[in-house]
Amino acid sequence: IVTKAGSLSVAEALAVGRPVLIHRALPGQEESNPSFVERIGAGITTPTRKSLIDAVRCLSLNPRLRDAMSRKARLYGRPDAALDAACHIAGVSRIDAATRPA
């Protein structure tokens, strides 16, 4: 997934287990996201257009690298984060929420 360094974009990419190519980060809240994604092995920071093109080419030609990054993304992704947050706010466990009659 090619994206800017927004937290929601990064979280969604990790939740679906996809490598992240981060192109640009806004100063402030997005600044730490590129280094996080690289540190966990789930993506590459591409500060220039050329580096973005090179990274897309690299991942498209290297399925082992792409698969390794996908595995790392899945390790850190939280696909059920919204449900977990809602259950936490409601004060119930996910098991309780799943078994509670409508």
C-alpha positions as CSV (number, residue, x, y, z in Angstrom):
1,I,0.0,0.0,0.0
2,V,1.4,3.4,-1.0
3,T,0.3,6.1,1.4
4,K,1.3,9.1,3.4
5,A,2.3,8.5,7.0
6,G,-1.1,9.1,8.6
7,S,-1.8,6.9,11.6
8,L,-5.1,5.6,10.3
9,S,-3.6,4.7,6.9
10,V,-0.7,2.9,8.5
11,A,-3.0,1.1,11.0
12,E,-5.3,0.0,8.2
13,A,-2.4,-1.3,6.1
14,L,-1.1,-3.3,9.1
15,A,-4.6,-4.6,9.9
16,V,-4.9,-6.2,6.4
17,G,-1.3,-7.4,6.5
18,R,0.1,-5.4,3.6
19,P,3.6,-3.9,3.2
20,V,3.5,-0.1,3.5
21,L,5.4,2.3,1.3
22,I,5.2,5.6,3.0
23,H,5.7,8.6,0.8
24,R,6.0,11.8,2.8
25,A,5.0,12.6,6.4
26,L,3.4,15.7,7.7
27,P,5.4,17.5,10.5
28,G,4.1,16.7,13.9
29,Q,1.8,13.7,14.4
30,E,3.0,11.7,11.4
31,E,6.7,12.1,11.9
32,S,7.3,8.9,13.9
33,N,5.2,6.6,11.7
34,P,7.7,6.0,8.9
35,S,10.5,4.9,11.4
36,F,8.0,2.7,13.2
37,V,6.9,0.9,10.0
38,E,10.6,0.4,9.0
39,R,11.6,-0.7,12.5
40,I,9.0,-3.5,12.6
41,G,9.9,-4.6,9.1
42,A,6.5,-3.9,7.6
43,G,7.4,-1.2,5.1
44,I,9.8,1.3,3.5
45,T,10.0,5.1,3.7
46,T,10.2,6.7,0.3
47,P,10.9,10.4,0.6
48,T,11.4,11.0,-3.1
49,R,9.4,10.1,-6.2
50,K,12.4,8.1,-7.4
51,S,12.7,6.1,-4.2
52,L,8.9,5.4,-4.3
53,I,9.2,4.0,-7.9
54,D,12.3,2.0,-6.9
55,A,10.5,0.5,-3.8
56,V,7.4,-0.4,-5.9
57,R,9.6,-2.1,-8.5
58,C,11.6,-3.9,-5.7
59,L,8.5,-5.3,-4.0
60,S,6.9,-6.2,-7.3
61,L,10.0,-8.2,-8.4
62,N,10.7,-9.7,-5.0
63,P,7.8,-11.8,-3.6
64,R,9.9,-13.1,-0.7
65,L,10.5,-9.6,0.6
66,R,6.9,-8.6,0.0
67,D,5.7,-11.7,1.9
68,A,8.1,-11.1,4.8
69,M,6.8,-7.5,5.1
70,S,3.3,-8.8,5.0
71,R,4.0,-11.2,7.8
72,K,5.5,-8.4,9.9
73,A,2.5,-6.2,9.1
74,R,0.1,-9.0,10.3
75,L,2.1,-9.3,13.5
76,Y,1.5,-5.7,14.4
77,G,-1.9,-5.2,12.8
78,R,-5.1,-5.1,14.9
79,P,-8.0,-6.0,12.5
80,D,-10.4,-6.1,15.5
81,A,-9.3,-2.8,17.0
82,A,-12.6,-1.1,16.5
83,L,-14.6,-4.0,18.1
84,D,-12.1,-4.2,21.0
85,A,-12.4,-0.5,21.6
86,A,-16.2,-0.6,21.5
87,C,-16.3,-3.5,23.9
88,H,-13.8,-1.8,26.2
89,I,-15.9,1.4,26.2
90,A,-19.1,-0.7,26.8
91,G,-17.4,-2.5,29.6
92,V,-17.9,-6.0,28.2
93,S,-15.5,-8.6,26.9
94,R,-15.6,-9.6,23.3
95,I,-17.0,-13.0,24.3
96,D,-19.8,-11.4,26.3
97,A,-20.6,-9.2,23.3
98,A,-20.6,-12.1,20.9
99,T,-22.9,-14.2,23.0
100,R,-25.3,-11.5,24.3
101,P,-28.8,-11.8,22.8
102,A,-29.9,-9.0,20.5
